[in-house]
Amino acid sequence: MENFKLVLPEHLNHYGFLFGGNLLKWIDEVSYIAVTLDFPGCNFVTVAMDRVEFRKSIRGGTILRFETTKKRVGRTSVEYTVQVFTEKIENRERVMAFSTNITFVAVDEEGSKTPIPC
């Protein structure tokens, strides 16, 4: 699944670069959308993000491409790989800026783990 985000001034830190917390929030959001579409009717919560290493500074005005792919499905959990690329408007050149794996667990109405599919 692909999603895009435009980095705006309100997303920047005091040095003029994307605040890392915003990137992590967007990764959680786009991967939640993927798991929700892949498993309709199920409820999921985020339980882990495996590695947080910012490889490239991201300036305001940058278009980010989020590529989310299902990596593993367990009995109660599902893991996705999320790769984040910067994309230049003039030539569509892409450079990877961030990559991580994120894990969700299926929960019932009380918040207890439940098997997939729900």
C-alpha positions as CSV (number, residue, x, y, z in Angstrom):
1,M,0.0,0.0,0.0
2,E,1.3,3.5,-0.8
3,N,0.5,6.7,1.0
4,F,2.0,10.2,0.6
5,K,2.5,13.1,3.0
6,L,3.7,16.7,2.4
7,V,6.0,18.0,5.1
8,L,4.7,21.3,6.2
9,P,6.2,24.0,8.5
10,E,4.2,22.8,11.5
11,H,6.0,19.4,11.1
12,L,9.5,20.9,11.5
13,N,11.8,21.1,14.5
14,H,13.7,24.2,15.5
15,Y,16.5,23.3,13.0
16,G,14.1,23.3,10.0
17,F,14.0,19.5,9.6
18,L,11.1,17.1,10.0
19,F,10.5,16.3,13.7
20,G,11.1,12.6,14.2
21,G,8.0,12.2,16.3
22,N,5.8,13.3,13.3
23,L,7.4,10.6,11.1
24,L,6.8,7.9,13.7
25,K,3.1,9.0,14.1
26,W,2.6,8.9,10.3
27,I,4.2,5.4,10.1
28,D,1.8,4.2,12.8
29,E,-1.1,5.8,11.0
30,V,-0.4,4.4,7.5
31,S,0.3,0.9,8.8
32,Y,-2.8,1.0,10.9
33,I,-4.8,1.8,7.7
34,A,-3.1,-1.2,6.0
35,V,-3.9,-3.7,8.8
36,T,-7.5,-2.4,9.0
37,L,-8.0,-2.8,5.3
38,D,-6.3,-6.2,5.2
39,F,-8.4,-7.5,8.1
40,P,-11.8,-5.8,8.0
41,G,-13.9,-6.1,11.2
42,C,-10.9,-6.7,13.4
43,N,-9.6,-4.3,16.1
44,F,-5.8,-3.8,16.3
45,V,-3.4,-1.9,18.5
46,T,0.2,-1.2,17.9
47,V,2.6,-3.2,20.1
48,A,6.0,-2.7,18.7
49,M,8.2,-0.8,16.2
50,D,11.5,-2.6,15.8
51,R,14.1,0.0,14.8
52,V,14.1,3.8,14.9
53,E,17.1,5.1,12.9
54,F,16.7,8.3,10.9
55,R,18.9,7.9,7.9
56,K,18.3,11.2,6.1
57,S,17.3,14.7,7.1
58,I,14.0,15.7,5.7
59,R,13.2,19.4,4.9
60,G,9.9,21.2,4.7
61,G,8.2,20.9,1.3
62,T,9.4,17.4,0.8
63,I,6.9,14.8,-0.4
64,L,7.2,11.5,1.5
65,R,6.1,8.2,0.0
66,F,5.2,5.5,2.6
67,E,5.3,1.9,1.2
68,T,3.6,-0.5,3.6
69,T,3.8,-4.3,3.0
70,K,2.6,-7.2,5.1
71,K,5.6,-9.2,6.4
72,R,4.2,-11.8,8.8
73,V,0.8,-13.0,10.1
74,G,0.7,-14.9,13.4
75,R,-2.1,-16.2,15.5
76,T,-2.9,-12.9,17.2
77,S,-0.4,-10.5,15.6
78,V,0.5,-9.1,12.2
79,E,3.8,-7.4,11.2
80,Y,4.3,-4.8,8.4
81,T,7.4,-3.3,6.9
82,V,7.1,0.4,6.3
83,Q,9.6,2.1,4.1
84,V,9.7,5.9,3.8
85,F,11.1,7.6,0.7
86,T,11.7,11.2,-0.1
87,E,10.4,12.0,-3.6
88,K,11.6,14.9,-5.8
89,I,8.8,16.6,-7.7
90,E,11.0,17.4,-10.7
91,N,12.1,13.9,-11.6
92,R,10.4,11.6,-9.2
93,E,13.8,10.4,-7.9
94,R,13.3,8.4,-4.7
95,V,15.7,8.1,-1.8
96,M,15.0,5.9,1.3
97,A,14.9,8.0,4.4
98,F,13.5,5.5,7.0
99,S,12.5,1.9,7.3
100,T,11.0,-0.1,10.2
101,N,8.8,-3.1,11.0
102,I,5.7,-2.4,13.1
103,T,3.6,-5.1,14.8
104,F,-0.1,-5.0,15.7
105,V,-2.1,-7.3,17.9
106,A,-5.8,-8.1,17.4
107,V,-7.9,-7.3,20.4
108,D,-11.5,-7.9,21.5
109,E,-13.8,-5.3,23.0
110,E,-12.1,-5.6,26.4
111,G,-8.7,-5.1,24.9
112,S,-7.6,-8.8,25.3
113,K,-5.7,-10.5,22.5
114,T,-7.9,-12.4,20.1
115,P,-7.0,-14.7,17.2
116,I,-6.8,-13.4,13.6
117,P,-9.2,-13.4,11.7
118,C,-11.4,-11.9,14.4
